[in-house]
Amino acid sequence: MEDSKAVEVQVETFDAGSHVMAYDKEGRSTRFAKKKSLSDIFTIICAGAALLSDGYQNNCMNMLNSVFSLKYPETYDSTMKTRVSNALLVGAVLGQVVVGVTGDYFGRKWAILTTTLMIVVGTILATASHGVTTEGMFWMMIVARGITGFGVGGEYPASSTAASESANEATKKRGGVFVLVTNLPLSLGGPFALIVFLIVYPATGSGAHLSTTWRVMLGIGCIWPLAVFYFRFKMATSVLYKKGAIKKNVPYWLTFKYYWRRLLGTCGCWFIYDFVTFPNGIFSSTIISSVLDDTSDLEKVAEWNLLLAIISIPMLFVGAFLTDRIGRKYTMCIGFGGYLVIGLIIGCSYKKITKIVPLFIIFYGIFNGFGNLGPGNILGLTSAESYATPVRSTLYGLSAALGKTGAAVGTQAFTPIQNNLGKQWTFIIAALLGLTGVILAFLCIPHGLEDDLMLEDIRYFSYLRRQGWTGDFGSEGEIDSYEKKASGPGDNAIIEKTETLSESS
């Protein structure tokens, strides 16, 4: 998939000579002139709604790590901390792969409802964690957090594919809309978790009842997905899925041959992003505590964490603004470039900058903000737009799963890096990974993903037919809806098409 090139595209006939496939650019453009479909707008909102809970689940352990360390100092050592933190990640990887594949087969709505229920069940079990011993209690929590993680991970392909397909029918500049209904709720989950902590912690005696503190914190995580479950149940199936779903004999090998470069880009960039951002999120309270005088004052640690989280939010809106103007690829490159520059500034001046806590927090927030601006905003968008509808959820899930693998590796490596190389090296390594991200995004993420998603479907189906694939695509009475009967022998030749489109390799 090279950068888009303006070429005159022709429509090819298939080997059998009985069908031709064409993209009606003029006809498709009229969908924006029509009154916006309430079902499309409703789907966009509902698809992203529960991602606030996902962001909360991803970030609530930030402060709970400190709570557990104070409440259970003998049991909650570095090994147990890593297990509890990684439980969500392992579950997320499984959820992204399983829900990604089944979401293409059973549909986006089924996938979204399944992930919502998994989050609710896992959160309730984590809140109720008990055991004969404290260690047993944490093992129950690990299992419960794994179930929650399965739901959280599955939300990525389920919600994002549904949101992108509905936005494709409802708005011409869908990139900014997609970011605001997906990454914005995810990013707000962090500040929301900290605000909840700052309310719950003093309400439970400011350390006098830490067991109540962490149970309430975990339990609140199930309220939002429960609140939106009914509305998600009422979601409609997208036009693209009805026309383009492949229900059996999915040509995975041909798909990987066709999309290998894009897959390398989305998987690799997501691995880098989560390797950097996830441990920085989980252990930000640990990092901040290390530069504060009183590390036992959890409220002060939470307040600095809240400031850190808020500083990074405005950059998300900058990224949403840029994505439809300069393109997905270059917006992502800017974000990774920010990792490089700010990471080196913090890492190379770590001993001096940490002596001025507000200055350190500002730079740390800007560092995280570039993650929001670039890969945080764009990876979900490009993973949804780079692939055709029949495999969109599968390849999105695979890309996100590689990202969560990076998060697990980063979480596992975070403490050894700090202990063996020094705390400044967490930022220096992040900067070097930012440079890698710039190169990978530039080489592997295609430019021009703003096109109609239906056009990518037609390119993909044309490729499959040229390779001899004879399966059906489409569901709900829409089987082979893109193919038209040839009118005669003349249609066996290449048919001229006058419009200019983007060519993908």
C-alpha positions as CSV (number, residue, x, y, z in Angstrom):
1,M,0.0,0.0,0.0
2,E,2.1,2.9,-1.2
3,D,1.1,6.5,-0.9
4,S,-2.0,7.3,-3.0
5,K,-1.3,8.3,-6.6
6,A,-3.8,10.0,-8.9
7,V,-4.4,7.5,-11.7
8,E,-7.1,6.8,-14.1
9,V,-8.7,3.6,-12.8
10,Q,-10.3,1.0,-14.9
11,V,-12.8,-1.6,-13.9
12,E,-11.9,-5.2,-14.5
13,T,-14.1,-8.1,-15.5
14,F,-13.7,-11.4,-13.7
15,D,-12.3,-14.6,-15.1
16,A,-15.8,-16.1,-15.7
17,G,-16.7,-13.1,-17.8
18,S,-20.2,-13.0,-16.3
19,H,-19.8,-10.1,-13.8
20,V,-18.1,-6.7,-13.6
21,M,-17.5,-4.6,-10.5
22,A,-17.6,-0.8,-10.4
23,Y,-17.5,2.0,-7.9
24,D,-20.2,4.7,-8.5
25,K,-18.4,7.7,-7.2
26,E,-21.1,10.2,-8.1
27,G,-23.9,8.1,-6.7
28,R,-22.0,7.5,-3.5
29,S,-21.4,11.2,-3.0
30,T,-25.1,11.9,-2.7
31,R,-25.2,10.1,0.6
32,F,-24.0,13.3,2.3
33,A,-26.7,15.4,0.6
34,K,-29.4,13.3,2.2
35,K,-30.8,13.9,5.6
36,K,-28.5,12.3,8.1
37,S,-29.7,8.9,9.1
38,L,-30.6,8.8,12.8
39,S,-29.5,5.2,13.0
40,D,-26.0,6.1,11.7
41,I,-25.6,8.9,14.2
42,F,-27.1,6.8,17.0
43,T,-24.6,4.0,16.1
44,I,-21.7,6.3,16.1
45,I,-22.5,7.6,19.6
46,C,-23.4,4.2,21.1
47,A,-20.4,2.5,19.7
48,G,-18.0,4.9,21.5
49,A,-20.1,5.5,24.6
50,A,-18.8,2.6,26.8
51,L,-15.2,3.4,25.9
52,L,-15.3,5.8,28.8
53,S,-15.5,2.7,31.0
54,D,-12.7,1.1,29.1
55,G,-10.5,4.2,29.8
56,Y,-11.5,4.0,33.4
57,Q,-10.6,0.3,33.6
58,N,-7.3,0.9,32.0
59,N,-6.4,3.7,34.4
60,C,-8.0,2.9,37.7
61,M,-5.1,0.7,38.7
62,N,-2.9,3.8,38.5
63,M,-4.0,4.8,42.0
64,L,-5.0,1.4,43.2
65,N,-1.4,0.2,42.9
66,S,-0.6,2.7,45.6
67,V,-3.6,1.7,47.7
68,F,-2.7,-2.0,47.5
69,S,0.9,-1.3,48.4
70,L,-0.2,0.5,51.6
71,K,-3.0,-1.9,52.6
72,Y,-1.2,-5.2,51.7
73,P,2.6,-4.4,51.8
74,E,3.7,-8.0,52.4
75,T,1.6,-9.5,49.6
76,Y,1.5,-6.8,47.0
77,D,5.1,-6.8,46.0
78,S,6.5,-6.0,42.5
79,T,5.7,-9.5,41.3
80,M,2.0,-9.4,42.4
81,K,1.7,-5.8,41.1
82,T,2.8,-6.9,37.6
83,R,0.4,-9.9,37.7
84,V,-2.6,-7.7,38.6
85,S,-1.6,-5.1,36.0
86,N,-0.9,-7.7,33.3
87,A,-4.2,-9.6,33.9
88,L,-6.2,-6.8,32.1
89,L,-3.6,-6.9,29.3
90,V,-3.7,-10.6,28.7
91,G,-7.5,-10.6,28.7
92,A,-7.5,-7.7,26.3
93,V,-5.2,-9.5,23.9
94,L,-7.5,-12.5,23.8
95,G,-10.6,-10.3,23.5
96,Q,-9.2,-8.3,20.6
97,V,-8.3,-11.4,18.6
98,V,-11.5,-13.4,19.5
99,V,-14.0,-10.6,19.2
100,G,-12.1,-9.2,16.1
101,V,-12.6,-12.5,14.2
102,T,-16.2,-13.2,15.5
103,G,-17.2,-9.6,14.9
104,D,-16.7,-10.0,11.2
105,Y,-18.7,-13.2,11.2
106,F,-21.6,-12.5,13.6
107,G,-21.7,-8.7,13.2
108,R,-20.7,-5.5,15.0
109,K,-23.8,-5.4,17.2
110,W,-23.2,-8.9,18.6
111,A,-19.6,-8.1,19.3
112,I,-20.4,-4.9,21.1
113,L,-23.1,-6.5,23.3
114,T,-20.7,-9.4,24.2
115,T,-17.9,-7.1,25.3
116,T,-20.2,-4.9,27.3
117,L,-21.4,-7.9,29.3
118,M,-17.9,-9.2,29.8
119,I,-16.8,-5.8,31.3
120,V,-19.8,-5.8,33.7
121,V,-19.3,-9.4,34.8
122,G,-15.5,-9.0,35.2
123,T,-15.9,-5.8,37.2
124,I,-18.4,-7.3,39.6
125,L,-16.2,-10.3,40.2
126,A,-13.1,-8.0,40.8
127,T,-15.1,-5.9,43.2
128,A,-16.1,-9.0,45.2
129,S,-12.6,-10.5,45.3
130,H,-12.1,-12.6,48.4
131,G,-9.9,-15.5,49.5
132,V,-8.8,-17.6,52.4
133,T,-5.5,-15.6,52.2
134,T,-4.7,-12.2,50.9
135,E,-2.7,-13.9,48.1
136,G,-5.8,-15.9,47.2
137,M,-7.9,-12.7,47.1
138,F,-5.4,-11.2,44.6
139,W,-5.5,-14.4,42.4
140,M,-9.3,-14.0,42.2
141,M,-8.8,-10.4,41.3
142,I,-6.3,-11.5,38.6
143,V,-8.9,-13.8,37.0
144,A,-11.7,-11.2,37.3
145,R,-9.5,-8.5,35.7
146,G,-8.7,-10.9,32.9
147,I,-12.4,-11.3,32.2
148,T,-12.8,-7.5,32.3
149,G,-9.8,-7.2,30.0
150,F,-11.4,-9.6,27.5
151,G,-14.3,-7.2,27.3
152,V,-12.1,-4.1,27.2
153,G,-10.0,-5.6,24.5
154,G,-13.0,-6.7,22.5
155,E,-14.4,-3.2,22.6
156,Y,-11.6,-1.9,20.4
157,P,-12.5,-3.8,17.2
158,A,-16.2,-4.0,18.0
159,S,-16.8,-0.3,18.8
160,S,-14.3,1.2,16.3
161,T,-15.4,-0.8,13.3
162,A,-19.1,0.1,14.0
163,A,-18.3,3.8,14.5
164,S,-16.1,4.0,11.4
165,E,-18.7,2.3,9.1
166,S,-21.5,4.5,10.4
167,A,-19.5,7.7,10.2
168,N,-18.6,6.8,6.6
169,E,-22.3,7.1,5.8
170,A,-23.1,10.1,7.9
171,T,-20.2,12.6,7.5
172,K,-17.6,13.5,4.8
173,K,-14.9,14.3,7.3
174,R,-15.2,11.3,9.5
175,G,-11.7,11.3,11.0
176,G,-12.3,14.0,13.6
177,V,-15.8,12.5,14.5
178,F,-14.2,9.1,14.9
179,V,-11.6,10.4,17.3
180,L,-14.1,12.3,19.4
181,V,-16.3,9.3,19.9
182,T,-13.5,6.8,20.5
183,N,-10.2,8.2,21.8
184,L,-11.8,11.1,23.6
185,P,-13.9,8.8,25.9
186,L,-10.9,6.5,26.3
187,S,-8.7,9.4,27.3
188,L,-11.3,11.0,29.6
189,G,-11.4,7.6,31.5
190,G,-8.0,8.5,33.1
191,P,-9.1,11.8,34.6
192,F,-12.5,10.3,35.5
193,A,-10.7,7.5,37.5
194,L,-8.7,10.1,39.4
195,I,-11.7,12.3,40.1
196,V,-13.5,9.3,41.5
197,F,-10.5,8.4,43.6
198,L,-10.3,12.0,45.0
199,I,-14.0,11.6,46.0
200,V,-13.9,8.0,47.3
201,Y,-10.6,8.2,49.2
202,P,-11.6,11.0,51.6
203,A,-15.2,9.6,51.8
204,T,-13.8,6.3,53.1
205,G,-11.6,7.9,55.8
206,S,-8.5,9.0,53.8
207,G,-6.7,5.7,54.4
208,A,-8.7,4.4,57.3
209,H,-10.7,2.0,55.2
210,L,-8.6,1.2,52.2
211,S,-10.4,-2.0,51.5
212,T,-13.6,-0.1,50.9
213,T,-11.7,2.4,48.8
214,W,-10.5,-0.1,46.2
215,R,-13.8,-2.1,46.1
216,V,-15.8,1.1,45.4
217,M,-13.2,2.2,42.8
218,L,-13.5,-1.1,41.0
219,G,-17.3,-1.4,41.3
220,I,-18.0,2.1,39.8
221,G,-16.4,0.7,36.6
222,C,-19.5,-1.3,35.7
223,I,-22.0,1.5,36.0
224,W,-21.4,3.1,32.6
225,P,-21.5,0.0,30.4
226,L,-24.7,-1.0,32.2
227,A,-26.2,2.4,31.5
228,V,-25.5,2.2,27.7
229,F,-26.3,-1.5,27.2
230,Y,-30.0,-1.0,26.2
231,F,-29.0,1.7,23.6
232,R,-26.3,-0.6,22.2
233,F,-28.9,-3.3,21.9
234,K,-31.0,-1.0,19.7
235,M,-28.1,-0.3,17.3
236,A,-28.6,-0.9,13.6
237,T,-26.3,-2.9,11.2
238,S,-24.2,-0.7,8.9
239,V,-24.8,-0.6,5.1
240,L,-21.2,-1.6,4.5
241,Y,-21.5,-4.7,6.7
242,K,-24.7,-5.7,5.0
243,K,-23.1,-5.4,1.6
244,G,-19.6,-6.7,2.3
245,A,-19.6,-9.3,5.0
246,I,-18.1,-12.7,4.2
247,K,-19.9,-15.4,6.2
248,K,-17.8,-18.4,5.2
249,N,-14.5,-19.4,3.6
250,V,-12.8,-16.1,4.4
251,P,-9.7,-16.0,2.3
252,Y,-7.2,-15.1,5.1
253,W,-4.1,-16.0,3.2
254,L,-5.0,-13.8,0.2
255,T,-6.0,-11.1,2.7
256,F,-2.6,-11.2,4.4
257,K,-0.9,-11.1,1.0
258,Y,-2.9,-8.0,0.0
259,Y,-2.6,-6.1,3.3
260,W,0.8,-7.2,4.7
261,R,2.4,-3.8,4.5
262,R,-0.6,-2.0,6.1
263,L,-0.7,-4.7,8.8
264,L,2.9,-4.2,9.5
265,G,2.3,-0.5,10.0
266,T,-0.8,-0.8,12.2
267,C,0.6,-3.7,14.3
268,G,4.1,-2.2,14.7
269,C,3.0,1.3,15.5
270,W,0.4,0.1,18.0
271,F,3.0,-2.1,19.7
272,I,5.3,0.9,20.0
273,Y,2.6,3.2,21.3
274,D,1.3,0.8,23.9
275,F,4.8,-0.2,25.0
276,V,5.4,3.5,25.8
277,T,2.0,4.8,27.0
278,F,0.6,1.9,29.0
279,P,3.3,1.5,31.6
280,N,3.5,5.3,31.8
281,G,-0.2,5.3,32.7
282,I,-0.1,2.4,35.2
283,F,3.1,3.6,36.9
284,S,2.6,7.3,36.6
285,S,1.7,7.5,40.3
286,T,5.0,5.6,41.0
287,I,6.9,8.0,38.9
288,I,5.3,11.1,40.5
289,S,5.8,9.6,44.0
290,S,9.5,9.3,43.3
291,V,9.8,13.1,42.8
292,L,7.6,14.1,45.7
293,D,8.8,14.4,49.3
294,D,5.8,12.7,51.0
295,T,5.0,9.6,49.0
296,S,2.3,8.4,51.5
297,D,0.0,11.3,50.7
298,L,-2.2,9.6,48.2
299,E,-4.4,12.6,47.7
300,K,-1.4,14.7,46.6
301,V,-0.2,12.0,44.3
302,A,-3.7,11.7,42.8
303,E,-3.9,15.5,42.3
304,W,-0.6,15.6,40.5
305,N,-1.8,12.6,38.4
306,L,-5.0,14.5,37.5
307,L,-3.1,17.5,36.4
308,L,-0.9,15.2,34.3
309,A,-3.9,13.6,32.7
310,I,-5.6,17.0,32.0
311,I,-2.6,18.5,30.4
312,S,-2.6,15.8,27.7
313,I,-6.2,16.1,26.7
314,P,-6.0,19.3,24.6
315,M,-3.5,17.6,22.3
316,L,-6.3,15.1,21.4
317,F,-8.4,17.9,19.9
318,V,-5.4,19.1,17.9
319,G,-5.0,15.7,16.5
320,A,-8.7,15.4,15.7
321,F,-8.4,18.7,13.8
322,L,-5.3,17.7,11.9
323,T,-6.4,14.2,10.8
324,D,-8.9,15.4,8.1
325,R,-6.6,18.2,6.9
326,I,-3.1,16.7,6.7
327,G,-4.0,13.1,6.7
328,R,-3.7,10.1,9.1
329,K,-0.1,9.2,8.2
330,Y,1.4,12.7,8.9
331,T,-0.7,13.3,12.0
332,M,0.7,10.0,13.4
333,C,4.3,11.0,12.5
334,I,3.9,14.3,14.4
335,G,2.8,12.4,17.5
336,F,5.7,9.9,17.4
337,G,8.0,12.8,16.6
338,G,6.8,14.5,19.8
339,Y,7.8,11.3,21.7
340,L,11.3,11.7,20.3
341,V,11.8,15.4,21.2
342,I,10.1,15.6,24.6
343,G,11.3,12.1,25.6
344,L,14.9,13.2,25.0
345,I,14.4,16.5,26.8
346,I,13.0,14.8,30.0
347,G,15.4,11.9,29.8
348,C,18.6,13.9,29.3
349,S,17.7,16.5,32.0
350,Y,15.9,14.1,34.4
351,K,17.9,14.9,37.5
352,K,17.5,18.6,37.1
353,I,13.9,18.7,35.9
354,T,12.5,16.4,38.6
355,K,13.7,19.0,41.2
356,I,11.0,21.3,39.9
357,V,7.9,19.1,40.2
358,P,5.4,21.4,38.3
359,L,7.9,21.7,35.4
360,F,8.4,18.0,35.3
361,I,4.6,17.4,35.3
362,I,4.1,19.9,32.5
363,F,6.7,18.2,30.3
364,Y,5.4,14.8,31.2
365,G,1.9,15.9,30.3
366,I,3.1,17.2,26.9
367,F,4.9,13.9,26.3
368,N,1.6,12.0,26.9
369,G,-0.2,14.7,24.9
370,F,1.8,13.9,21.8
371,G,0.7,10.3,22.2
372,N,-2.9,11.5,22.2
373,L,-2.4,13.8,19.2
374,G,-0.7,11.1,17.0
375,P,-0.9,7.4,17.6
376,G,-3.5,7.5,20.3
377,N,-6.0,9.2,18.0
378,I,-4.9,7.7,14.7
379,L,-4.1,4.1,15.3
380,G,-7.8,3.1,15.8
381,L,-8.8,5.2,12.8
382,T,-6.2,3.8,10.5
383,S,-6.8,0.2,11.7
384,A,-10.5,0.7,10.8
385,E,-10.0,2.5,7.5
386,S,-7.0,0.5,6.1
387,Y,-8.9,-2.8,5.7
388,A,-12.0,-3.9,3.8
389,T,-15.3,-4.6,5.6
390,P,-15.2,-8.4,5.6
391,V,-11.8,-8.4,7.5
392,R,-11.9,-5.0,9.2
393,S,-12.7,-6.3,12.6
394,T,-10.3,-9.2,12.4
395,L,-7.3,-7.1,11.3
396,Y,-8.2,-4.3,13.6
397,G,-8.3,-6.8,16.5
398,L,-5.0,-8.3,15.4
399,S,-3.4,-4.8,15.3
400,A,-4.8,-3.9,18.7
401,A,-3.7,-7.2,20.2
402,L,-0.1,-6.6,19.1
403,G,-0.5,-3.2,20.8
404,K,-1.6,-4.8,24.0
405,T,1.3,-7.3,23.7
406,G,3.5,-4.2,23.6
407,A,1.8,-2.9,26.7
408,A,2.4,-6.2,28.5
409,V,6.1,-6.2,27.5
410,G,6.4,-2.5,28.4
411,T,4.8,-3.1,31.8
412,Q,7.1,-6.1,32.5
413,A,10.2,-4.1,31.4
414,F,9.4,-0.9,33.2
415,T,10.7,-1.7,36.6
416,P,13.9,-3.5,35.4
417,I,14.7,-0.5,33.2
418,Q,14.3,1.9,36.1
419,N,16.3,-0.3,38.5
420,N,19.1,-1.3,36.2
421,L,19.5,1.7,33.9
422,G,18.0,4.5,35.8
423,K,14.6,6.3,35.8
424,Q,15.6,8.7,33.0
425,W,16.0,5.7,30.6
426,T,12.3,5.1,30.5
427,F,12.0,8.4,28.7
428,I,15.1,8.0,26.6
429,I,13.9,4.5,25.4
430,A,10.5,6.0,24.7
431,A,12.1,8.7,22.5
432,L,14.0,6.1,20.5
433,L,10.8,4.1,20.0
434,G,9.2,7.4,18.9
435,L,11.8,7.6,16.1
436,T,11.0,4.0,15.1
437,G,7.3,4.9,15.1
438,V,7.9,7.8,12.7
439,I,9.8,5.6,10.2
440,L,7.3,2.7,10.4
441,A,4.2,5.0,10.0
442,F,5.8,6.9,7.1
443,L,6.7,3.7,5.3
444,C,3.7,1.5,6.0
445,I,0.6,3.6,6.8
446,P,-1.1,4.7,3.5
447,H,-2.0,8.3,2.8
448,G,-5.5,9.0,1.5
449,L,-7.5,6.9,3.9
450,E,-10.1,9.6,3.9
451,D,-11.8,7.9,0.8
452,D,-15.1,6.2,1.0
453,L,-14.7,2.9,2.8
454,M,-16.9,1.3,0.1
455,L,-14.1,2.0,-2.4
456,E,-11.7,-0.1,-0.3
457,D,-14.2,-2.9,-0.2
458,I,-14.5,-2.9,-4.0
459,R,-10.7,-2.9,-4.5
460,Y,-10.4,-5.8,-2.1
461,F,-13.2,-7.8,-3.7
462,S,-11.7,-7.2,-7.2
463,Y,-8.4,-8.5,-5.9
464,L,-10.0,-11.6,-4.5
465,R,-11.8,-12.3,-7.8
466,R,-8.5,-11.8,-9.8
467,Q,-6.9,-14.4,-7.5
468,G,-9.6,-16.9,-8.3
469,W,-11.6,-16.6,-5.1
470,T,-15.3,-17.5,-5.8
471,G,-17.0,-17.1,-2.5
472,D,-19.9,-14.8,-1.7
473,F,-19.9,-11.5,0.1
474,G,-22.8,-9.7,1.6
475,S,-25.5,-10.5,4.2
476,E,-29.2,-10.0,4.8
477,G,-30.3,-10.3,1.2
478,E,-27.3,-8.3,-0.1
479,I,-25.3,-11.1,-1.5
480,D,-22.9,-10.0,-4.2
481,S,-24.5,-6.6,-4.3
482,Y,-21.4,-4.9,-5.7
483,E,-21.3,-7.2,-8.8
484,K,-23.4,-6.5,-11.9
485,K,-24.2,-8.9,-14.7
486,A,-22.2,-8.2,-17.8
487,S,-24.4,-7.1,-20.7
488,G,-22.5,-9.0,-23.4
489,P,-19.2,-10.3,-24.7
490,G,-17.8,-6.8,-24.9
491,D,-17.8,-6.7,-21.1
492,N,-15.2,-9.4,-21.0
493,A,-12.6,-6.7,-21.9
494,I,-11.4,-3.9,-19.6
495,I,-14.1,-1.4,-19.2
496,E,-13.2,2.3,-19.3
497,K,-13.9,4.4,-16.2
498,T,-13.3,8.1,-16.4
499,E,-13.1,9.0,-12.7
500,T,-9.8,9.4,-10.9
501,L,-9.3,7.3,-7.8
502,S,-6.4,6.3,-5.5
503,E,-4.3,3.3,-6.5
504,S,-3.2,0.8,-3.7
505,S,-0.4,-1.6,-4.1
